[in-house]
Amino acid sequence: MERLRAVGGGLAVVAAVFGGVVVLRVVSRFLRAVVWFAETVATLAFALLLGYLAYRVLWGESDDPRRH
């Protein structure tokens, strides 16, 4: 009976260690994907802002209501 408990305990340790490594790998890959997506969105927003500013400068439009 004690041998069965020892085998069960050993298997539990193996499952915990292996499962922990798998969980850490999954979580780290998920966080890497989240950071990559956030970087992509931020870069796109920055590019859109620069493009809009370039458009306004090159088009020569003004936000001044007195000029219309």
N, C-alpha and C positions, 0 to 999 in steps of 0.2 A: 504494500500500500504506500509506503514511504517512497519507494522508487517511482511509482506513478505520479505522486505529488511532485517529486523532484523533476521528472520529465515534463510535467505540466508547467512547472515554474520556469524551467529552461526554455520551453517553447514560448511562454509569455514574454520572457526577456527578449528572445529573438524577434518576436512579432513587434514588441515595443520599439526596439532599436531600428529594425528595418522600416516599420511604419513611420517612425519619427523622421528618418532620413527622407522617405518618400514625401511626407507632409511638408518638410522644410523645402524640398526641391520644388514641389508644386506651388507653395506660397511664394518662394523667391521668383519663380518664373511669372507668376501672376503679377507680382509687384513690378517686375521689370517691364511687363507689357503695359501696365497702367502708367508708369513713368514715360515710356516711349510714346504712348498715345497723348499724354499731357504735353510732352515736348512738341509733338507734331501739331497739335491744336494751337499751342502758343506761337510756334513759328509761322503757321498760317495766318493767325491774327496779326502778328507783327508785319508780315508781308502785305496783308490787305491794308493795314494802316499806312505803311510806306507808299503803297501804290495809290491810295486815295490822296495822300499829301502831294505826291508827284503829279497826279491828275489836276489837283487844284492849282498848283503852282504853274504847270505848263499851260493849263486852259486859261489862266488869268482871271478866274472868278474871285469874287470877294464876298465875304459874309456881311459886309457893311450894308445895311438897308438903304443908306443914303445914295449908294451908287446905282441902285436899280431904277 
